[in-house]
């Protein structure tokens, strides 16, 4: 039986990773529901998932992982709803790059079963479902497109900023991560634009040296930084570049746009929709096109940054996701098997405002 009030509904919130967008969802759940979080991986996480499954009214899992498989199994046994939120790598199998959970032969049948048995599968962009077509019959999945949302009050341009150069933010600790994020392509493009300053946040110089990668003199490196320092990097850059080979709907691009950066992205995942009409798009793995797009973005109209911010404000407000999550939890715990009434739905923004998260 569902709880009478939203605050009485117990949500088991499960994620093996502590990414910023995961923590934003967690903070929202904690404000509106009795939330039982399980963050992290390993045997301890497995035991906590088992305990939480018995106590919760609904399980919400970020990422399609073996932990989400366990949560789905327990939810089915206990007759409780379970929601799986897919992020990106959980929809990929790239043997050449060595990337994606679907490369694992023993995990594939488990993931197929999980997706078919989940009460609802959320994707940040429909392109993630398109990636799954080769692995599972998506007609058997109850899925919904629900983008992550972004708070324009937290990410704002600085009126005093003398904007210049190109910024990329990507937390990378391995060669695989560097290549997934297209950092090798970025460095090659920077080498073709020696008069343009590039700033790369999240990559250590030692890693590039260990790999023997050439670092052009016009590229400055910075280790991962706090949210407050990241805001200053966004506010100082003229162009934000995301040359990834795989993405879902990256926070960094949207945050940079809210801060007035002109986006240059590859045509992967949800990025083309994110920058539609206000940025530059290039094919992945095309260094020449990337360098040309960066040049065009740097030469764009001075009003381009304002348009980029307006795009995210209008299409991807955080309140849109918050309202949808709250409605889904209430409907699923009330016993509705498919609150969407169809396989694929995008929740549209409404004029009604909702509470927003603390920017810190």
Rosetta silent file (secondary structure, phi, psi, omega in degrees, C-alpha in Angstrom):
SEQUENCE: XXXXXXXXXXXXXXXXXXXXXXXXXXXXXXXXXXXXXXXXXXXXXXXXXXXXXXXXXXXXXXXXXXXXXXXXXXXXXXXXXXXXXXXXXXXXXXXXXXXXXXXXXXXXXXXXXXXXXXXXXXXXXXXXXXXXXXXXXXXXXXXXXXXXXXXXXXXXXXXXXXXXXXXXXXXXXXXXXXXXXXXXXXXXXXXXXXXXXXXXXXXXXXXXXXXXXXXXXXXXXXXXXXXXXXXXXXXXXXXXXXXXXXXXXXXXXXXXXXXXXXXXXXXXXXXXXXXXXXXXXXXXXXXXXXXXXXXXXXXXXXXXXXXXXXXXXXXXXXXXXXXXXXXXXXXXXXXXXXXXXXXXXXXXXXXXXXXXXXXX
SCORE:     score description
SCORE:     0.000 S_00000001
   1 L     0.000  133.619 -179.109    0.000    0.000    0.000 S_00000001
   2 L   -72.236  152.309  177.383    1.377    3.417   -0.930 S_00000001
   3 L   -68.964  152.542 -177.198    2.042    6.007    1.726 S_00000001
   4 L   -72.174  -34.081 -178.715   -0.609    8.707    2.161 S_00000001
   5 L  -117.394  151.431 -179.538    1.868   11.584    1.858 S_00000001
   6 H   -58.301  -39.399 -177.447    4.848   11.984   -0.481 S_00000001
   7 H   -66.323  -17.591  179.154    7.168   12.500    2.477 S_00000001
   8 H   -88.675  -10.331  178.500    6.122    9.092    3.830 S_00000001
   9 L   -74.812  130.059 -178.359    7.143    7.253    0.661 S_00000001
  10 E   -99.287  117.501 -177.904   10.439    5.447    1.176 S_00000001
  11 E  -109.435  121.754  171.981   12.738    5.567   -1.842 S_00000001
  12 E   -84.789  115.595 -174.892   15.813    3.382   -2.056 S_00000001
  13 E  -106.820  116.137 -169.864   18.307    5.463   -4.050 S_00000001
  14 E  -123.008  127.722  175.028   21.106    3.346   -5.537 S_00000001
  15 E  -155.379  130.087  176.232   24.170    4.427   -7.508 S_00000001
  16 L   -75.330  -14.742 -177.758   27.691    2.949   -7.738 S_00000001
  17 L  -119.659  151.577 -179.214   29.014    6.394   -8.731 S_00000001
  18 L  -111.153   50.698  178.892   28.829    9.762   -6.998 S_00000001
  19 L   -69.116  158.943 -176.175   28.628   12.003  -10.053 S_00000001
  20 H   -59.808  -39.986 -179.139   27.284   15.533   -9.619 S_00000001
  21 H   -69.822  -28.104  174.890   24.034   14.785  -11.475 S_00000001
  22 H   -67.659  -46.340 -178.554   23.494   11.725   -9.269 S_00000001
  23 H   -65.965  -31.025  176.716   23.945   13.788   -6.124 S_00000001
  24 H   -66.284  -42.069  175.660   21.533   16.422   -7.468 S_00000001
  25 H   -63.671  -42.957  179.948   18.839   13.783   -7.884 S_00000001
  26 H   -59.178  -44.266 -179.821   19.608   12.408   -4.438 S_00000001
  27 H   -61.011  -38.576  178.687   19.245   15.864   -2.894 S_00000001
  28 H   -65.738  -46.578  178.550   15.849   16.271   -4.547 S_00000001
  29 H   -59.298  -40.563 -178.086   14.610   12.895   -3.313 S_00000001
  30 H   -66.437  -27.050  177.486   15.811   13.715    0.188 S_00000001
  31 H   -76.510  -25.172 -171.455   13.785   16.924    0.196 S_00000001
  32 H  -116.798  -17.129 -177.588   10.554   15.227   -0.843 S_00000001
  33 L  -136.403  164.812  169.511   10.675   11.593    0.271 S_00000001
  34 E   -78.038  108.764 -169.306   12.105    9.417    3.003 S_00000001
  35 E  -107.568  133.383 -179.815   15.242    8.456    1.126 S_00000001
  36 E  -115.034   93.134 -173.814   17.459    5.437    1.792 S_00000001
  37 E   -82.759  143.898  170.225   20.689    6.036   -0.159 S_00000001
  38 E  -130.833   99.090 -179.590   23.198    3.403   -1.259 S_00000001
  39 E  -111.636  131.195  179.689   26.166    5.127   -2.879 S_00000001
  40 L   117.489  179.174 -176.234   29.281    3.209   -3.865 S_00000001
  41 L  -129.991  177.428  177.947   30.266   -0.256   -4.992 S_00000001
  42 L    97.817 -179.564 -177.272   31.586   -3.517   -3.585 S_00000001
  43 H   -57.990  -36.914 -179.759   30.284   -6.102   -1.116 S_00000001
  44 H   -62.871  -38.476  179.112   29.143   -3.458    1.364 S_00000001
  45 H   -66.735  -38.659  178.173   26.929   -1.885   -1.289 S_00000001
  46 H   -59.766  -46.479  179.949   25.405   -5.262   -2.133 S_00000001
  47 H   -63.818  -39.760  179.875   24.449   -5.844    1.498 S_00000001
  48 H   -67.316  -38.444  177.412   22.990   -2.352    1.812 S_00000001
  49 H   -60.402  -41.242  179.757   20.921   -2.807   -1.350 S_00000001
  50 H   -63.520  -41.947  179.581   19.458   -5.984    0.116 S_00000001
  51 H   -68.023  -44.667 -177.438   18.531   -4.226    3.360 S_00000001
  52 H   -64.270  -37.181 -178.642   17.142   -1.143    1.609 S_00000001
  53 H   -57.830  -36.047 -179.757   15.017   -3.255   -0.774 S_00000001
  54 H   -73.895  -29.436 -175.973   13.031   -4.628    2.167 S_00000001
  55 H   -90.283  -29.325 -172.309   12.450   -1.182    3.685 S_00000001
  56 L   -80.066  155.929  172.135   11.756    0.912    0.591 S_00000001
  57 L   -90.182  -22.621  179.879    8.467    1.405   -1.247 S_00000001
  58 E  -152.072  144.574  175.958   10.338    2.019   -4.519 S_00000001
  59 E  -109.891  131.982  178.191   13.898    1.519   -5.748 S_00000001
  60 E  -120.508  119.875 -174.773   15.559    4.121   -7.974 S_00000001
  61 E  -116.826  121.402  171.920   18.829    3.084   -9.619 S_00000001
  62 E   -85.844  124.110  178.821   21.222    5.400  -11.407 S_00000001
  63 L    84.622  139.322  175.145   23.028    3.475  -14.199 S_00000001
  64 L   -84.270   91.925 -174.884   22.307    0.082  -15.669 S_00000001
  65 L  -127.192  177.125  175.898   24.790   -1.950  -13.657 S_00000001
  66 H   -65.021  -25.301  175.850   24.939   -5.292  -11.882 S_00000001
  67 H   -68.976  -37.809  176.122   23.828   -3.399   -8.772 S_00000001
  68 H   -69.009  -33.394  175.055   20.704   -2.312  -10.641 S_00000001
  69 H   -60.585  -46.748  178.629   20.195   -5.937  -11.722 S_00000001
  70 H   -60.825  -44.647 -179.898   20.237   -6.988   -8.063 S_00000001
  71 H   -61.480  -39.599  179.493   17.853   -4.178   -7.140 S_00000001
  72 H   -66.604  -42.074  177.750   15.468   -5.209   -9.926 S_00000001
  73 H   -59.639  -47.434 -179.351   15.545   -8.847   -8.826 S_00000001
  74 H   -65.016  -41.652  179.410   14.753   -7.915   -5.233 S_00000001
  75 H   -61.788  -41.071  179.109   12.024   -5.470   -6.287 S_00000001
  76 H   -65.682  -40.707  179.477   10.352   -8.138   -8.420 S_00000001
  77 H   -64.704  -35.859 -175.591   10.509  -10.683   -5.608 S_00000001
  78 H   -93.648   -1.476  178.778    9.040   -8.206   -3.134 S_00000001
  79 L    70.376   36.062 -178.387    6.414   -6.812   -5.499 S_00000001
  80 L  -117.064  151.241  178.653    7.822   -3.280   -5.479 S_00000001
  81 E   -73.448  150.228  177.495    8.393   -0.853   -8.367 S_00000001
  82 E  -138.692  133.857  179.815   11.912   -0.188   -9.611 S_00000001
  83 E  -114.649  130.357  177.784   13.130    2.643  -11.851 S_00000001
  84 E  -110.978  123.669  176.522   16.405    2.391  -13.793 S_00000001
  85 E  -102.870  115.061  178.648   18.072    5.607  -14.961 S_00000001
  86 E   -85.421  146.048 -175.021   20.513    5.008  -17.829 S_00000001
  87 L  -116.950  -34.319 -178.046   23.468    7.338  -18.190 S_00000001
  88 L   163.402  -70.732  179.801   25.637    6.472  -21.201 S_00000001
  89 H   -62.494  -21.654  179.956   28.245    3.727  -20.796 S_00000001
  90 H   -80.552    9.023  175.684   25.380    1.420  -19.825 S_00000001
  91 H  -126.946   15.520 -169.791   24.121    1.561  -23.434 S_00000001
  92 L  -125.703  147.611  166.065   27.434    0.975  -25.236 S_00000001
  93 L  -142.088  101.957 -179.837   29.635   -1.858  -26.483 S_00000001
  94 E  -122.144   92.767 -177.715   32.719   -0.575  -28.322 S_00000001
  95 L   -61.572  -37.232 -178.333   35.331   -3.356  -28.563 S_00000001
  96 L   -63.889  -39.595  179.790   37.831   -1.162  -30.426 S_00000001
  97 L   -87.653  -18.836 -176.423   37.774    1.448  -27.695 S_00000001
  98 L    73.386   39.495 -171.468   37.256   -1.086  -24.897 S_00000001
  99 E  -129.408  140.035  172.650   34.261    0.825  -23.621 S_00000001
 100 L   108.237  136.563 -177.225   30.759   -0.061  -22.425 S_00000001
 101 H   -67.886  -24.213 -178.225   29.185   -2.604  -20.090 S_00000001
 102 H   -73.752   -3.132  172.995   27.511   -4.452  -22.984 S_00000001
 103 H   -70.532  -23.519 -176.729   30.919   -5.794  -24.055 S_00000001
 104 L   -77.514  118.281 -178.601   30.656   -8.269  -21.165 S_00000001
 105 H   -65.203  -37.440 -177.011   29.115  -11.541  -22.351 S_00000001
 106 H   -78.245  -22.576  178.706   28.032  -12.638  -18.887 S_00000001
 107 H   -83.406  -25.793 -175.671   26.459   -9.261  -18.060 S_00000001
 108 H   -54.975  -51.284 -179.477   24.437   -8.958  -21.280 S_00000001
 109 H   -63.695  -32.163  177.581   21.650  -11.417  -20.381 S_00000001
 110 H   -66.834  -42.038 -179.960   21.393   -9.879  -16.917 S_00000001
 111 H   -67.267  -39.854  176.781   21.072   -6.399  -18.368 S_00000001
 112 H   -59.531  -47.317  179.912   18.448   -7.543  -20.874 S_00000001
 113 H   -60.311  -44.142 -178.735   16.411   -9.122  -18.083 S_00000001
 114 H   -59.713  -47.362 -177.274   16.760   -5.976  -15.947 S_00000001
 115 H   -64.740  -36.069 -179.915   15.557   -3.645  -18.699 S_00000001
 116 H   -74.229  -29.648 -174.336   12.553   -5.844  -19.492 S_00000001
 117 H   -95.807  -13.993  179.944   11.535   -6.266  -15.863 S_00000001
 118 L   -64.233  144.805  176.608   12.023   -2.704  -14.616 S_00000001
 119 L   -62.837  -36.295 -179.615    8.837   -0.769  -13.910 S_00000001
 120 E  -158.279  137.415  174.972   10.306    2.135  -15.864 S_00000001
 121 E  -112.661  121.916  178.618   13.606    2.875  -17.626 S_00000001
 122 E   -99.035  140.123  174.191   14.595    6.536  -17.829 S_00000001
 123 E  -128.212  142.206 -179.562   17.010    7.875  -20.433 S_00000001
 124 L   -74.279  -18.643  175.542   18.471   11.380  -20.519 S_00000001
 125 L  -156.840  146.438 -175.926   18.116   11.320  -24.312 S_00000001
 126 L   -62.303  -20.962  178.994   16.369    9.029  -26.787 S_00000001
 127 H   -61.283  -25.817  177.855   19.691    8.290  -28.527 S_00000001
 128 H   -67.102  -36.517  176.164   20.534    5.998  -25.607 S_00000001
 129 H   -67.925  -38.194  177.906   17.561    3.803  -26.496 S_00000001
 130 H   -60.849  -34.786  176.896   18.707    3.797  -30.116 S_00000001
 131 H   -66.533  -30.193 -176.103   22.052    2.409  -28.937 S_00000001
 132 H   -76.489  -13.372 -174.301   20.265   -0.424  -27.142 S_00000001
 133 L   -55.501  -35.327 -179.120   18.555   -1.690  -30.286 S_00000001
 134 L   -76.219   -9.155 -175.713   21.437   -4.035  -31.055 S_00000001
 135 L  -112.422  -27.740 -173.229   21.322   -5.618  -27.604 S_00000001
 136 L  -152.763  152.338  176.180   17.673   -5.900  -26.620 S_00000001
 137 L   -75.287  101.675 -173.921   14.167   -5.658  -28.084 S_00000001
 138 H   -68.273  -15.913  176.939   13.342   -2.125  -26.964 S_00000001
 139 H   -67.537  -16.137  179.328    9.635   -2.692  -27.665 S_00000001
 140 H   -92.652    3.974 -176.917    9.655   -4.839  -24.502 S_00000001
 141 L  -109.996  131.619  171.622   10.971   -1.968  -22.380 S_00000001
 142 L   -85.917  101.683 -175.569    8.809    0.673  -20.687 S_00000001
 143 E  -124.849  159.197 -177.096   11.058    3.675  -21.224 S_00000001
 144 E  -145.003  136.408  175.339   10.805    7.408  -20.947 S_00000001
 145 E   -86.320  114.158  178.854   13.022   10.267  -22.087 S_00000001
 146 L  -135.556  100.399 -177.643   13.639   12.535  -19.104 S_00000001
 147 L   -64.860  153.979  166.130   16.631   14.873  -19.442 S_00000001
 148 L   -66.040  156.722 -177.587   18.736   15.935  -16.547 S_00000001
 149 L  -120.435  163.521 -172.287   17.983   19.528  -15.614 S_00000001
 150 E  -136.135  138.557 -175.008   20.113   22.551  -14.830 S_00000001
 151 L   -94.609  109.860 -178.389   19.665   25.447  -12.439 S_00000001
 152 L   -67.226  -17.425  177.840   20.267   28.768  -14.166 S_00000001
 153 L   -75.385  -27.979  179.422   20.569   30.479  -10.776 S_00000001
 154 L   -80.728  -36.957 -174.881   23.678   28.448   -9.970 S_00000001
 155 L  -112.224  103.037 -176.183   25.366   28.856  -13.362 S_00000001
 156 L  -131.705  149.469  174.767   25.403   32.492  -14.483 S_00000001
 157 L   -68.192  157.924  174.076   27.636   34.627  -16.711 S_00000001
 158 L  -103.231  122.300 -177.711   29.856   37.227  -15.108 S_00000001
 159 L   -65.441  -20.783 -179.041   29.236   40.732  -16.506 S_00000001
 160 L   -89.422   -8.086 -172.553   32.849   41.666  -15.749 S_00000001
 161 L   -68.454  134.458  171.745   34.412   38.686  -17.515 S_00000001
 162 L   -96.076   87.189 -168.858   36.789   39.326  -20.432 S_00000001
 163 L   -72.436  135.228  176.342   35.918   36.091  -22.216 S_00000001
 164 L  -159.248  156.791  172.960   38.511   34.418  -24.369 S_00000001
 165 L    76.381 -171.331 -173.466   39.732   31.050  -25.549 S_00000001
 166 E  -122.068  134.477  179.264   38.340   27.536  -25.420 S_00000001
 167 E  -117.574  139.469  169.278   37.438   25.487  -22.345 S_00000001
 168 E  -134.253  135.264  178.382   36.947   21.738  -21.961 S_00000001
 169 E  -120.322  120.848 -179.726   36.080   20.019  -18.682 S_00000001
 170 E  -158.133  113.089  178.857   36.569   16.248  -18.403 S_00000001
 171 E   -76.370  108.283 -174.150   37.647   14.334  -15.336 S_00000001
 172 E  -127.569  126.332  178.830   40.056   11.779  -16.816 S_00000001
 173 L  -124.001    9.294 -179.340   42.293    9.339  -14.935 S_00000001
 174 L  -152.729  163.650  177.926   42.978    6.806  -17.694 S_00000001
 175 H   -64.064  -38.734  178.920   43.668    6.594  -21.415 S_00000001
 176 H   -57.747  -47.949 -179.327   40.214    5.072  -21.968 S_00000001
 177 H   -62.198  -40.552  178.217   38.532    8.025  -20.318 S_00000001
 178 H   -59.574  -42.900 -177.369   40.656   10.458  -22.338 S_00000001
 179 H   -74.752  -36.732  176.111   39.627    8.809  -25.601 S_00000001
 180 H   -60.067  -41.030 -179.664   35.947    8.529  -24.680 S_00000001
 181 L   -82.555   -2.790  176.540   35.951   12.259  -23.984 S_00000001
 182 L    71.612   26.708 -177.933   37.892   12.962  -27.182 S_00000001
 183 H   -67.220  -32.496  175.589   40.789   14.690  -25.456 S_00000001
 184 H   -61.600  -37.632  178.184   43.217   13.325  -28.059 S_00000001
 185 H   -69.211  -39.505  178.970   41.105   15.067  -30.720 S_00000001
 186 H   -61.210  -44.665 -178.714   41.022   18.292  -28.709 S_00000001
 187 H   -65.021  -37.248  177.009   44.822   18.367  -28.406 S_00000001
 188 H   -66.901  -40.472  177.571   45.199   17.823  -32.143 S_00000001
 189 H   -65.130  -40.770  178.403   42.737   20.629  -32.872 S_00000001
 190 H   -61.681  -36.273  179.112   44.586   22.918  -30.460 S_00000001
 191 H   -66.205  -26.787  177.622   47.813   22.158  -32.301 S_00000001
 192 H   -83.607   -9.792 -178.742   46.132   23.388  -35.502 S_00000001
 193 L  -125.295   64.145 -171.907   45.071   26.633  -33.763 S_00000001
 194 L   -63.877  -17.847 -179.644   48.315   27.850  -32.140 S_00000001
 195 L   -89.289   -1.963 -177.164   46.977   31.394  -31.680 S_00000001
 196 L  -106.040  126.090  175.922   43.977   30.215  -29.611 S_00000001
 197 L   -77.080  132.417  177.618   44.351   29.580  -25.854 S_00000001
 198 E  -115.498  139.716  175.419   42.844   26.277  -24.663 S_00000001
 199 E  -122.241  126.537 -178.904   42.047   25.388  -21.051 S_00000001
 200 E  -120.066  114.608 -177.589   41.557   21.743  -20.074 S_00000001
 201 E  -106.566  129.791  176.789   40.172   21.074  -16.586 S_00000001
 202 E   110.542    1.119 -178.144   40.211   17.603  -15.039 S_00000001
 203 E  -122.102  129.348  178.965   43.334   16.149  -16.642 S_00000001
 204 L   -87.435  141.695  178.876   46.687   15.804  -14.894 S_00000001
 205 H   -60.241  -36.781 -178.369   49.898   16.521  -16.802 S_00000001
 206 H   -59.424  -37.019 -179.076   51.482   13.325  -15.429 S_00000001
 207 H   -64.312  -45.174  179.313   48.855   11.182  -17.191 S_00000001
 208 H   -64.636  -37.567  178.798   49.581   12.722  -20.579 S_00000001
 209 H   -66.374  -41.297  178.230   53.313   12.337  -20.006 S_00000001
 210 H   -61.235  -35.534 -179.276   52.914    8.669  -19.073 S_00000001
 211 H   -83.945  -10.486 -178.589   50.999    8.072  -22.303 S_00000001
 212 L    74.174   25.345 -179.375   53.506   10.033  -24.358 S_00000001
 213 L   -82.246  140.033  178.184   50.838   12.424  -25.658 S_00000001
 214 L   -77.610  131.830  178.143   51.984   15.740  -27.099 S_00000001
 215 L  -110.002  108.430  179.165   50.726   18.793  -25.224 S_00000001
 216 L   -59.294  147.589 -177.537   50.610   21.907  -27.433 S_00000001
 217 L   -65.276  -17.465  179.909   52.040   25.018  -25.766 S_00000001
 218 L   -90.113   10.810  178.594   48.710   26.851  -26.098 S_00000001
 219 E  -111.251  123.561  175.735   46.944   24.310  -23.834 S_00000001
 220 E  -105.294  135.520 -178.034   46.888   24.870  -20.073 S_00000001
 221 E  -104.407  144.730  176.349   46.026   21.944  -17.794 S_00000001
 222 E  -139.624  139.314  176.709   44.216   22.063  -14.469 S_00000001
 223 L   -69.226  171.712  175.456   43.316   19.217  -12.100 S_00000001
 224 L   -52.483  141.339 -175.119   39.683   18.655  -11.068 S_00000001
 225 L  -124.314  167.941  177.910   38.356   21.739   -9.295 S_00000001
 226 L   -70.895  166.741  178.213   35.540   22.641   -6.915 S_00000001
 227 H   -59.532  -38.906 -178.608   32.130   23.754   -8.125 S_00000001
 228 H   -66.921  -43.081  178.588   32.954   27.347   -7.230 S_00000001
 229 H   -70.254  -34.405  178.684   36.207   27.360   -9.230 S_00000001
 230 H   -62.167  -39.459  177.130   34.535   25.581  -12.129 S_00000001
 231 H   -56.409  -42.197 -179.364   32.021   28.429  -12.330 S_00000001
 232 H   -66.860  -36.200  176.303   34.894   30.889  -12.777 S_00000001
 233 H   -64.024  -44.446  177.944   36.383   28.788  -15.582 S_00000001
 234 H   -59.263  -43.406 -174.997   33.015   28.749  -17.365 S_00000001
 235 H   -69.793  -22.146 -176.758   32.632   32.511  -16.947 S_00000001
 236 H   -90.486  -17.799 -174.161   36.082   33.233  -18.383 S_00000001
 237 L   -89.343  146.324  174.451   35.830   31.133  -21.571 S_00000001
 238 L   -84.037  -41.408 -175.969   34.439   32.300  -24.904 S_00000001
 239 E  -125.529  140.717  170.889   33.870   28.786  -26.283 S_00000001
 240 E  -111.731  128.850 -176.497   33.148   25.464  -24.592 S_00000001
 241 E  -118.484  128.023  176.237   34.249   22.365  -26.542 S_00000001
 242 E  -126.509   93.430 -174.398   33.090   18.778  -25.907 S_00000001
 243 L   -93.186   34.081 -171.872   34.697   16.500  -28.569 S_00000001
 244 L   -63.323  153.402  171.691   33.480   13.239  -27.024 S_00000001
 245 L   -89.051  -26.331  175.804   33.088    9.941  -28.838 S_00000001
 246 L  -140.418  139.890  175.034   30.244    8.942  -26.490 S_00000001
 247 L  -155.516  162.023  167.516   27.917   11.052  -24.342 S_00000001
 248 L  -102.040  -95.112  174.063   24.458   11.073  -22.883 S_00000001
 249 L  -135.775   85.560 -168.573   23.480   14.633  -21.990 S_00000001
 250 L   -65.826  131.232  177.034   26.637   16.092  -20.420 S_00000001
 251 H   -58.859  -40.472 -173.162   26.258   18.501  -17.527 S_00000001
 252 H   -59.983  -39.772  179.874   29.407   20.369  -18.447 S_00000001
 253 H   -64.384  -47.115 -178.770   28.064   21.528  -21.814 S_00000001
 254 H   -65.185  -41.772  179.333   24.797   22.771  -20.319 S_00000001
 255 H   -62.945  -42.651  178.748   26.525   24.457  -17.370 S_00000001
 256 H   -63.592  -40.795  178.208   28.959   26.211  -19.702 S_00000001
 257 H   -63.259  -41.037  177.581   26.088   27.387  -21.911 S_00000001
 258 H   -62.281  -27.537  178.876   24.259   28.773  -18.888 S_00000001
 259 L   -88.624    5.088  174.154   27.424   30.721  -18.114 S_00000001
 260 L    95.909   10.057  177.409   27.423   32.222  -21.604 S_00000001
 261 L   -78.969  147.840  174.235   29.868   29.947  -23.449 S_00000001
 262 E   -89.734  122.917 -173.725   29.297   29.158  -27.125 S_00000001
 263 E   -85.610  141.701  168.959   29.248   25.352  -27.460 S_00000001
 264 E  -125.763  119.145 -173.513   31.168   23.215  -29.947 S_00000001
 265 E  -135.679  163.161  171.686   30.195   19.542  -29.708 S_00000001
 266 E   -88.814  158.210 -178.232   30.344   16.279  -31.586 S_00000001
 267 L   -83.750   69.992  177.306   27.186   14.698  -32.983 S_00000001
 268 L  -135.742  148.970  177.872   26.830   12.039  -30.312 S_00000001
 269 L    57.576 -140.589 -177.866   24.188   11.367  -27.691 S_00000001
 270 L   -91.737    5.941 -175.550   21.971   14.281  -26.770 S_00000001
 271 H   -64.164  -40.696  177.705   24.511   17.003  -27.516 S_00000001
 272 H   -58.354  -39.335  176.987   23.110   18.044  -30.918 S_00000001
 273 H   -67.697  -38.650 -178.588   19.706   18.651  -29.336 S_00000001
 274 H   -60.405  -41.435 -175.232   21.289   20.457  -26.413 S_00000001
 275 L  -101.750   12.300 -174.091   23.078   23.010  -28.623 S_00000001
 276 L   -52.957  120.665  175.573   20.444   23.124  -31.373 S_00000001
 277 L    80.886   -5.684 -176.017   20.474   26.479  -33.102 S_00000001
 278 L  -130.536    1.381 -177.361   23.027   28.063  -30.754 S_00000001
 279 L  -144.707 -175.264  179.503   26.265   26.108  -31.227 S_00000001
 280 E  -105.769  137.191  176.894   28.530   24.237  -33.610 S_00000001
 281 E  -120.144  139.611  177.667   28.229   20.489  -34.299 S_00000001
 282 E  -136.213  157.687  174.454   30.875   18.275  -35.906 S_00000001
 283 L   -65.983  150.491  175.025   31.209   14.549  -36.623 S_00000001
 284 L   -67.331  152.237  176.611   33.178   12.598  -34.004 S_00000001
 285 L    66.533   24.175  178.602   36.815   11.814  -34.842 S_00000001
 286 L  -120.052   92.097 -174.626   37.108   14.700  -37.322 S_00000001
 287 H   -65.570  -41.301 -179.144   39.922   16.964  -36.136 S_00000001
 288 H   -61.413  -43.839  179.067   39.803   19.294  -39.148 S_00000001
 289 H   -66.640  -36.250  179.328   36.067   19.892  -38.706 S_00000001
 290 H   -63.985  -46.930  179.954   36.566   20.402  -34.972 S_00000001
 291 H   -62.088  -41.578  179.463   39.247   23.045  -35.489 S_00000001
 292 H   -64.887  -41.465  179.727   37.105   24.854  -38.075 S_00000001
 293 H   -64.223  -38.286  177.935   34.054   24.806  -35.778 S_00000001
 294 H   -63.193  -43.564  177.078   36.091   26.270  -32.945 S_00000001
 295 H   -58.166  -44.942 -178.891   37.241   29.075  -35.243 S_00000001
 296 H   -65.295  -39.459  179.651   33.641   29.773  -36.241 S_00000001
 297 H   -66.796  -39.411  179.016   32.455   29.799  -32.633 S_00000001
 298 H   -64.850  -28.260 -179.118   35.194   32.223  -31.607 S_00000001
 299 L   -93.959    6.895 -175.254   34.097   34.541  -34.407 S_00000001
 300 L   -67.345  164.558  178.350   30.397   34.292  -33.554 S_00000001
 301 L   -57.052  143.088  179.814   28.153   37.243  -32.837 S_00000001
 302 L   -56.955  -22.175 -178.454   28.647   38.738  -29.343 S_00000001
 303 L   -84.661   -3.088 -175.699   25.039   37.805  -28.547 S_00000001
 304 H   -62.149  -36.860  179.592   25.689   34.080  -29.166 S_00000001
 305 H   -65.053  -38.487  177.828   26.509   33.409  -25.515 S_00000001
 306 H   -65.199  -39.363  179.102   23.209   34.889  -24.365 S_00000001
 307 H   -65.890  -36.703  178.354   21.345   32.699  -26.843 S_00000001
 308 H   -63.650  -43.682  178.095   23.174   29.618  -25.577 S_00000001
 309 H   -62.260  -44.560 -178.403   22.114   30.395  -22.019 S_00000001
 310 H   -62.649  -34.154  179.346   18.515   30.994  -23.088 S_00000001
 311 H   -60.726  -47.541 -178.732   18.444   27.622  -24.880 S_00000001
 312 H   -69.500  -40.467  178.903   19.252   25.680  -21.704 S_00000001
 313 H   -58.522  -41.234 -175.465   16.953   27.789  -19.559 S_00000001
 314 H   -78.185  -38.479 -170.785   14.007   27.133  -21.858 S_00000001
 315 H   -99.706  -22.673 -172.886   14.558   23.461  -22.707 S_00000001
 316 L  -135.066   50.008  177.796   16.338   21.929  -19.707 S_00000001
 317 E   -70.564  145.195  178.877   15.250   23.562  -16.425 S_00000001
 318 H   -61.457  -34.937 -177.709   15.959   21.548  -13.292 S_00000001
 319 H   -61.229  -29.586  178.619   12.356   22.052  -12.153 S_00000001
 320 H   -62.357  -47.342  179.469   11.156   20.025  -15.153 S_00000001
 321 H   -67.095  -41.549 -178.343   13.019   16.922  -14.008 S_00000001
 322 H   -59.983  -45.652  179.752   12.095   17.448  -10.377 S_00000001
 323 H   -62.705  -40.684 -178.613    8.371   17.592  -11.099 S_00000001
 324 H   -66.155  -43.042 -179.931    8.572   14.487  -13.290 S_00000001
 325 H   -62.306  -43.188 -178.816   10.489   12.470  -10.691 S_00000001
 326 H   -63.373  -43.572 -179.860    8.052   13.392   -7.967 S_00000001
 327 H   -64.767  -41.376 -178.629    5.049   12.458  -10.115 S_00000001
 328 H   -64.584  -43.751  179.312    6.567    9.154  -11.196 S_00000001
 329 H   -61.668  -45.231 -178.727    7.403    8.078   -7.665 S_00000001
 330 H   -64.971  -40.346 -177.813    3.908    8.906   -6.411 S_00000001
 331 H   -71.425  -42.878 -178.635    2.208    7.179   -9.336 S_00000001
 332 H   -68.071  -38.065  178.903    4.337    4.028   -9.266 S_00000001
 333 H   -74.832  -15.921  175.385    3.981    3.582   -5.513 S_00000001
 334 L   -84.030   -3.081  174.859    0.226    4.048   -5.936 S_00000001
 335 L   103.372    4.264  178.500    0.196    0.924   -8.070 S_00000001
 336 L   -76.956  123.464 -177.121    0.159    2.328  -11.602 S_00000001
 337 L   -71.619  -37.662  178.670    2.139   -0.053  -13.801 S_00000001
 338 L  -141.391   90.100 -176.112    2.858    2.479  -16.509 S_00000001
 339 L   -66.561   -9.764 -176.827    2.067    6.054  -15.476 S_00000001
 340 L   -87.625  -22.648 -177.674    3.114    7.289  -18.918 S_00000001
 341 L    67.315    7.312  175.888    0.454    5.424  -20.876 S_00000001
 342 L  -160.773  167.761 -173.993    3.008    4.956  -23.668 S_00000001
 343 L   -73.319  -37.502 -174.716    6.518    3.646  -24.203 S_00000001
 344 L  -132.336  126.865 -179.472    8.318    6.929  -24.828 S_00000001
 345 L  -144.907  141.321  171.485    7.514   10.343  -23.459 S_00000001
 346 E  -110.352  122.879  178.797    9.381   13.578  -22.973 S_00000001
 347 L   -72.612  126.109 -178.491    8.136   15.689  -20.089 S_00000001
 348 L   -91.734  148.486  178.375    7.652   19.251  -21.319 S_00000001
 349 L   -61.867  148.213  176.039    8.419   22.320  -19.195 S_00000001
 350 L  -120.420  163.845 -178.934    5.524   23.983  -17.418 S_00000001
 351 L   -73.499  -25.942 -178.997    5.108   27.539  -16.212 S_00000001
 352 L   -61.661  135.722  178.672    4.685   26.397  -12.634 S_00000001
 353 L   -92.881  158.206  179.152    7.876   26.817  -10.613 S_00000001
 354 L  -132.850  166.498  178.234    9.274   24.279   -8.189 S_00000001
 355 L   -66.286  146.841 -179.464   11.858   24.477   -5.459 S_00000001
 356 L  -117.027  159.703 -175.531   15.431   24.371   -6.732 S_00000001
 357 L   -73.151  160.066  170.658   18.534   22.927   -5.194 S_00000001
 358 L   -66.650  137.379 -177.251   21.180   24.808   -3.285 S_00000001
 359 L   -71.766  -15.685 -177.813   23.914   25.844   -5.717 S_00000001
 360 L   -84.791    0.000    0.000   26.651   24.689   -3.378 S_00000001
